[in-house]
Amino acid sequence: MSGRIARIDDLERYPISGQDGLTWRPVRRHFDIKAFGVNAYTAEQAGQRVVEEHREENGHEELYVVISGRATFTVDGEEHDAPPGTLVHCTPGTLRGAVAAEPGTTVLGIGAKPGEIFHPSGWEWVFAGVSLLDQGDEAGARRELEAGIAANPGAWQGPFNLACIEARLGNRDAAFEQLERAAQLDREAVAKYAPSDEDFGSIMDDPRFLALTGQSDAGGGR
């Protein structure tokens, strides 16, 4: 079949904790698109987030399309009303984010890095895994994170987020195994982000955690 058709409302829903109501709809994964990133984000209520506040520091260029409802975009500190049909283009490094101004708002995001072959980012597996864990599906959460690590073996974020999941579940040794894998890939990133990540609350007093995050020389390594 040369083409496929789907409605956004029929795609899987992944509510993302800590993102003010953001719900991810995996368009790229649904169609297995390999040329560019494309995903939809929905909000059932006004005031919920439909685009997380962030910058694309890796050179990605993005275009957002308001599909339904109404959104308020903030781009480099300036607010923009965005009814259906609005296009918001963000060059690399632009600070952007959006919240729903009306219930039932959906925004489509499209992006890729100019001049490079597209490769799906590991955040897709992280979003799916964390959302599944929040819904009580531990096996599904691990499956997603492990698939993300396999697809992006050189990225520290995969084992880091799997360590978060294991720590939340109380699996200390498994959490440290994954956190050490992350530190081997990027120790500076682990030292920067782990100490303030609430997911590690159950292991923050462990000498191994202090060593891996550069807060102590004791207990480091295996």
C-alpha positions in Angstrom: 0.0 0.0 0.0 1.5 3.3 -1.1 -0.3 5.5 1.5 -2.1 5.2 4.8 -4.8 7.2 6.4 -5.5 7.8 10.1 -7.3 10.4 12.3 -5.3 12.0 15.1 -8.2 11.1 17.5 -7.6 7.4 16.7 -3.9 7.5 17.6 -2.5 6.3 20.9 -2.6 8.7 23.8 0.4 9.2 26.1 -0.3 11.7 28.9 3.1 13.2 30.0 3.5 13.9 33.7 5.1 17.1 34.7 4.0 18.9 31.4 0.8 20.6 32.6 -1.6 18.2 30.9 0.4 17.6 27.7 -0.8 14.5 25.8 1.5 13.2 23.1 0.0 11.5 20.0 2.7 9.5 18.1 2.2 10.4 14.4 5.7 9.5 13.3 5.7 6.1 15.1 2.2 5.3 13.8 3.3 5.6 10.2 6.9 4.7 10.7 8.0 7.9 9.0 11.8 8.0 8.5 12.3 11.3 6.7 11.3 13.8 9.4 9.8 14.0 12.8 6.1 14.7 13.2 3.8 14.4 16.2 0.6 15.8 17.6 -0.2 17.1 21.0 -3.6 17.6 22.5 -5.2 19.2 25.5 -8.7 18.4 26.7 -8.9 21.6 28.8 -8.0 25.2 28.3 -4.7 26.1 30.1 -3.1 22.7 29.5 0.1 22.6 27.6 0.2 21.5 23.9 3.9 22.3 23.2 6.4 21.9 26.0 8.6 25.0 26.6 12.0 24.2 25.1 14.7 25.2 22.7 16.0 22.9 19.9 19.7 23.1 20.7 20.6 20.3 18.3 19.9 22.3 15.2 16.4 21.1 14.5 14.0 23.4 12.6 10.4 23.0 13.5 6.9 24.0 12.2 3.8 23.9 14.3 0.3 23.8 12.9 -2.8 24.4 15.0 -5.3 21.7 13.9 -8.2 22.4 16.2 -9.2 24.5 19.2 -7.1 27.5 19.9 -3.6 27.9 21.3 -1.5 30.6 22.8 2.1 30.3 21.6 5.0 32.0 23.4 8.0 32.5 21.1 11.1 34.0 22.5 9.0 35.7 25.2 6.3 37.1 22.9 2.7 35.7 23.0 0.8 34.9 19.8 -2.9 34.0 19.5 -3.1 30.9 17.3 -6.5 29.8 16.0 -6.9 26.8 13.7 -4.8 27.0 10.6 -2.0 29.0 12.3 1.6 28.2 11.3 4.4 28.8 13.8 7.9 28.4 12.4 10.8 28.1 14.9 14.4 28.2 13.8 17.1 26.3 15.9 17.6 27.8 19.3 14.2 29.6 19.5 12.5 29.3 22.9 9.0 28.2 22.2 6.0 26.7 24.0 2.2 26.8 23.8 -0.9 26.2 26.0 -4.5 25.5 24.9 -6.7 28.6 24.9 -9.8 26.4 24.3 -10.7 22.8 25.2 -9.9 20.2 22.6 -6.9 22.0 21.2 -4.5 19.9 19.0 -1.2 21.1 17.6 0.9 19.2 15.0 4.7 19.6 15.2 7.0 18.8 12.3 10.8 19.0 12.5 14.2 17.8 11.2 17.8 19.1 11.1 18.7 20.7 7.8 21.3 18.9 5.8 21.3 15.7 7.8 19.6 12.3 7.5 16.8 12.1 10.0 17.1 9.8 12.9 14.2 9.4 15.5 15.1 11.0 18.8 15.2 9.0 21.9 12.7 11.2 23.6 9.9 9.3 21.8 10.7 6.2 23.8 11.1 8.1 27.0 7.7 9.8 26.6 6.1 6.5 25.9 7.9 4.7 28.7 7.3 7.3 31.4 3.6 7.6 30.4 3.2 3.8 30.6 4.8 3.7 34.0 2.4 6.4 35.3 -0.4 4.3 34.0 0.9 1.3 35.9 2.4 -0.7 33.1 5.9 -1.5 34.4 6.7 -4.0 31.7 5.6 -1.7 28.9 7.7 1.1 30.4 10.9 -1.0 30.5 10.2 -2.3 27.0 9.9 1.2 25.6 13.1 2.5 27.3 15.1 -0.6 26.3 13.9 -0.2 22.7 15.0 3.5 22.8 18.5 2.5 24.1 18.8 -0.1 21.3 17.9 2.5 18.7 20.2 5.2 20.2 23.1 3.3 21.9 25.3 6.3 22.1 22.8 8.5 23.9 23.0 8.9 27.7 19.3 9.8 28.0 18.0 6.3 27.5 19.8 4.6 30.4 19.3 7.7 32.5 15.6 7.6 32.1 15.5 3.8 32.6 17.4 4.4 35.9 14.7 6.9 36.8 12.1 4.3 36.3 13.9 1.6 38.3 14.5 4.1 41.1 10.8 5.0 41.2 10.0 1.3 41.5 12.5 0.8 44.3 14.9 -1.3 42.3 18.1 0.3 43.7 20.7 -2.0 42.1 19.0 -1.9 38.7 18.8 1.9 38.9 22.5 2.2 39.6 23.3 -0.2 36.8 21.5 2.1 34.3 22.8 5.3 35.9 26.3 4.0 35.6 25.7 3.2 31.9 24.5 6.8 31.4 27.5 8.2 33.2 29.9 6.1 31.0 28.2 7.9 28.0 28.1 11.4 29.5 29.2 11.8 33.1 28.8 15.6 33.0 25.2 15.3 32.0 24.5 12.8 34.8 26.2 15.1 37.3 24.1 18.0 36.1 20.7 16.5 36.0 20.5 13.6 38.4 20.9 15.5 41.7 17.8 17.6 41.0 15.6 14.8 39.5 12.9 13.8 42.0 12.8 10.3 40.5 16.0 9.5 42.3 14.7 10.5 45.7 14.9 6.9 47.0 18.6 6.6 46.2 20.0 10.1 46.6 21.6 9.3 50.0 23.4 6.2 48.6 27.2 6.7 48.3 27.0 5.2 44.8 24.7 8.0 43.8 26.9 10.7 45.3 29.9 9.2 43.5 28.2 9.0 40.1 27.0 12.5 40.3 30.3 14.0 41.4 29.2 14.8 44.9 31.6 12.4 46.6 34.5 10.1 45.8 33.2 7.3 47.9 31.6 4.2 46.6 32.1 4.9 42.9 32.3 2.4 40.1 31.8 -1.3 39.8 
